[in-house]
Amino acid sequence: MKGDLAWAPISEPANVLDIGTGTGIWAVEFADSNPKSNVIGTDLSLIQPQNIPPNCQFFREDAEENWVFDFPFDYIHLRFMTSCFDDPKGMVKKIFDHLRPGGWIEYQQIAVDEASELAIQNNPRSFREYMRRLVRGAASFGRDIDLARKYKYWIIEAGFVDVVERQILGPVNPWAIDPKDNQIGRYSQANFTETTYSSAKFLKATGMTEPEIEYFLDGVRRNIADTSVHSYAPWYVIYGRKPYQEDLVNAKAAKEQDPVIKPDYTSRGPDST
């Protein structure tokens, strides 16, 4: 987004993990841009390219199971993990446990429900209805896929500090004139189109038949690719740092030094009765 592979304030982190790496494009580009970093991408399927930088590796792994790595990471990155985890809040705590002190977590996530409202020009009904049906269908399986606005609170609750949340509007396809926005649109179109091929289960849960789903998704893909439709996707970028021990000590000391102000129930002012 906006040409940045990472928004967290990192510089050549030693060990980097990309969870749910998919095609591996982010891991490869990050490895190319940070040759001193050891970059690992994990996913349930090994569909990544063979021609990769020497400092990049891919492993088949279910991130919700026990991790095979016996060393802590300096930066853990997750993007577009809308419906991937049975326990998305628990995953935040697991990431905390696998970061070294001072290491960073970063989520880049679309706000699914907001996306349906931002598809506003030329009445792109297919895309808007697609987003709404995904939310409804996932809910029938007990999954909440509109998680973007929750990660900030989960990250803080897990114990991270210096937590930042940024909201970005990115084009859904390459309709924008600006070169960077146009490139963002190309990536977004690829991401959205890819998700349509794995969303039939959720759509079926909303009452659609298989022929209806096939016809509907064909319209969604055409809608996503239509550059006359100037629609946006709302992205949330949330990152935070695992505290050092001295952060915790200083925070405790500051708390103990805070003055305790007790209410004065004997003097209520001129309006007291």
Secondary structure, DSSP 8 states (H G I E B T S, - for coil): -TT-S--S--SS-SEEEEET-TT-HHHHHHHHH-TTSEEEEEESS----S---TTEEEEE--TTS--S--S-EEEEEEE--TT--S-HHHHHHHHHHTEEEEEEEEEEEE-HHHHHHH--TT--HHHHHHHHHHHHHHHHTT-----TTTHHHHHHHHT-EEEEEEEEEEESSTT-SSHHHHHHHHHHHHHHHHHHTT-HHHHHTTT--HHHHHHHHHHHHHHHH-TTS--EEEEEEEEEE---HHHHHHHHHHHHHS------TT---TT--
